[in-house]
């Protein structure tokens, strides 16, 4: 999924219109509209502001991952083995499972 589609999806999930998000970013609605259509992209500071506002990672907004939550650093010793892409995805799924379990325990 591309950046524009992600931004639109996140905006609609919060029940906001483009003017609302443009005001949060301190830009014109038409500028924000161009982010969603792919005619323009937010600069670094605006991308970080969007990620903070939506509580997602910049990688999620950019379409590099489907995991919304900002990724926490977890160190693991792996004896010099290289991880395959599939294994890294499995690790990410496990991290999400642990986060969900922790969240449910705290309810």
C-alpha positions, 0 to 999 in steps of 0.5 A: 500500500502506498503512502497516500492510501495509508494516510487516507485509511488512517484519517478515515479510521479517526473520522477526520476530514482532510481539513482536520489533518491539515490543521494539525500539520499546519498546512493547507488542505490542498497540500494535504490532499496532494499527500493522499493523491500521491502528487506530493509527499510530506517532509520528514518533520510532517511524516514524524508528526503524522506518525505520532498523531496516528500512533503508528510507525513511519514505516507503516505510513510509508508502506514498508510494514503492515504492523501499525504499532511503532516497533520497539527494539528487541535484542536477540543473540543469534550466534551469527546466523542470518535471518531470512525475510520470512523469519524476520516477519515471524519475529515481528508477528510474535512481538505483536502477539506478546504486545496484545497479550500484555495489553489484555492482561492489563485490562 
